[in-house]
Amino acid sequence: EHALQVVGPIRVTGADYNLFTSDVEVDLKERAITGSGGVQGRIPLGSFRAGELRGDLGERTVILDKGVRLKTVQGTVR
């Protein structure tokens, strides 16, 4: 099988973002990640949280789902 399950907390940090989640599954063949343990983080626009996430490791994209909330920081978008 080409899947990896990560049990417990995960933190991903970049130059202008951070993301915290837990209990994810990584499909190595499809280069995809899914998690239903909740997710929260911060980007230049503000902070976010959601119940689930899906990601494409090749494209470096993340899709948030299930109760997505974004709290923006005033003055960041013009």
C-alpha positions in Angstrom: 0.0 0.0 0.0 1.1 3.5 -0.7 -0.5 5.3 2.3 1.0 6.7 5.5 -1.1 7.5 8.5 0.3 10.1 10.9 -1.4 10.0 14.3 -1.0 13.1 16.5 -0.2 16.7 15.9 1.4 18.1 12.8 2.8 21.6 12.3 3.7 23.1 8.9 5.5 26.4 8.8 6.5 28.5 5.8 7.9 32.0 5.3 4.4 33.6 5.5 2.1 30.9 6.9 1.7 28.3 9.6 -0.7 25.4 9.8 -1.6 23.0 12.7 -3.5 19.8 12.2 -3.5 16.2 13.5 -4.3 12.7 12.4 -3.7 12.8 8.6 -3.3 10.3 5.9 -0.8 10.7 3.1 -1.3 8.9 -0.2 2.3 8.6 -1.5 1.2 7.4 -4.9 -1.3 10.2 -5.5 0.8 12.7 -3.6 -2.3 13.8 -1.6 -3.0 14.4 2.0 -6.3 14.3 3.9 -7.2 15.0 7.5 -10.3 15.2 9.5 -8.8 16.0 12.9 -9.4 19.8 12.4 -7.0 22.4 11.1 -6.0 25.9 12.1 -3.4 28.4 11.1 -2.3 31.8 10.0 -1.6 33.5 6.6 -0.8 37.1 5.8 -4.6 37.7 5.3 -5.5 36.5 8.9 -6.2 33.3 10.8 -8.3 30.4 9.7 -9.7 27.1 11.0 -11.7 24.2 9.5 -12.9 20.7 10.3 -11.1 19.0 7.4 -8.3 19.5 4.9 -7.3 18.0 1.6 -4.0 18.8 0.0 -2.1 18.2 -3.2 1.6 17.8 -2.4 2.7 18.2 -6.0 0.8 21.4 -6.6 1.4 22.6 -3.0 -2.3 23.4 -2.4 -4.6 22.9 0.5 -8.4 22.9 0.5 -10.2 23.6 3.7 -13.7 22.1 4.3 -16.3 21.6 7.1 -17.0 24.8 9.1 -14.3 27.0 7.5 -13.7 30.3 9.3 -11.4 33.1 8.3 -10.7 36.1 10.5 -9.0 38.8 8.4 -6.6 41.4 9.6 -7.7 44.9 8.7 -5.5 46.7 6.2 -4.0 43.5 4.6 -6.1 43.7 1.5 -6.4 46.8 -0.7 
